[in-house]
Amino acid sequence: MTVQTLKIGKREFVLLPKRDFERIAAQARRQNEQVRQDAGDRAESRRRMKQPCGITLAEMRKKLRR
């Protein structure tokens, strides 16, 4: 990936081929989607932790011994 810089006034810009730009943009989109998925997974796990669960392992062992 060849990168050229262009200075206009006090601002500096980077010029790169469109193919490379699209690849970088797609990578950023995938990363953003993963961040949203992770946030959703965390929210779901917190929601499930708040729900009353079934029986505990100790209670299940007592039932199996009978």
Steps between C-alpha positions, in 0.01 A plus 500: 500500500667816383398808690552857390448806713366830382527820699238768446552796725578366846305177449664181377301241303582141411435371148471127445353275231124445510540123538710549814253753639209260445693219669574717803138622514368142485735397778375790716136399432568139601671615817206731583254215442700279736497771768120529472464121514718484812292773667182308419648179639595677824150649533341160443722332758415770758130453425527124540692536827210705645242231420430247772678183405381145536631274770853508630748219455468404867121473470534287188740261675254461789224409256721248322599327827138427591 
